[in-house]
Amino acid sequence: MTPKVKTPFDIGAIIRARRMAMGLTQASLAKQVRIRQQTLSGIENGAQGTSISTLLALFHTLGLQITLGDIPPPSNTSDTINLSEIVD
């Protein structure tokens, strides 16, 4: 199953899970990607402001790829509010 990413924390959780599954420490992965261990720790904890090039290097090293797609439209549920019904 392909995980859906909505927040920086989601990206960090995916990176952490793959790193641990591969038996890598933060220090060893950071060294391979040429970033500081503290930077990797921040990424894994959802820190914002990470460059795309750093994320791409992490994904490549971890054997991950990014797939982009359209966000599905909201379903018609009772939780959906039609603004025309509440605005005069």
Secondary structure, DSSP 8 states (H G I E B T S, - for coil): ------SHHHHHHHHHHHHHHTT--HHHHHHHHTS-HHHHHHHHTT-S---HHHHHHHHHHTT--------------TT---HHHH--
